[in-house]
Amino acid sequence: MKSNPWLRGLLLTGLVVLALWMARSEKYTFSPNTTFTTITGKHLALKDLQGKPVLITFWATSCGSCIKEIPHLIALYKQFHQQGLEIIAVAMAYDPPDRVVAMAKELNLPYPIVLDITAEHARAFGRIWATPTTVLINPEGTLAKRVVGAFDPADMQNRIEQLLKSTSPSPIARSMG
């Protein structure tokens, strides 16, 4: 069966409009009142992490790019956690909780893992729909970077270093402390 070029054009236009609608600026907001509950039962309130850079990754055990990012996330955590970086991994609502817990244990993930069973966190961060999606929040509690798809590890490392430098006490404050 031959396809109608007019119909293909209409479909392509619809897809472009949908992509633009999904990419509008509202998508890049988030709720600072979000509280996460980890797979170990610990509660992490985003507002309590203010003063630190926070990297939140939305992922799924079935997402190949997400799995490829895990070594980079572990490296960032090991390099910067003692300096104040917090990383929170939020498993998407469609990800089976038992698979998330098993993978977290198998890979010995050092950062908190959250199940987003009701998709409340995906909604709170601007309707996250693609994985991986990474959100970097600066110490002031505002958005520093948002990446849909795999992030560039060198770029993310540089951004985190800059955020940590901006929160470090001055040499004078350190000598007084």
Buried (B, 14 or more C-beta within 10 A) or exposed (E): EEEEEEEEEEEEEEEEEEEEEBEEEEBEEBBBEBBBBBBEEEEBEBEEBBEBBBBBBBBBBEBEBBBEBBEBBBEBBEEBBEBBBBBBBBBBBEBEEEEBBEBBEEEEBEBBBBBBBEBBBBBBBBEBEEBBBBBBBBBEBEBBBBBBEBBEBEEBBEBBBEBBEEBEEEEEEEEEE
